């Protein structure tokens, strides 16, 4: 049976421009959303990606 690997979350804001990823402070960070256990920066970027993908769908010709 395969074990579930736990990954250490990294902070996308503090890690920007660094060679080493900084560990997420989770509940101690103002950007962390505890009820979904995700960073707000991640949610904003993910939402923008979904929006960009929907805008790239070719329009049907009549």
Long-range contacts (C-beta under 8 A, 24 or more apart in sequence): 9-39, 11-39, 12-39, 12-41, 12-42, 12-45, 13-39, 13-41
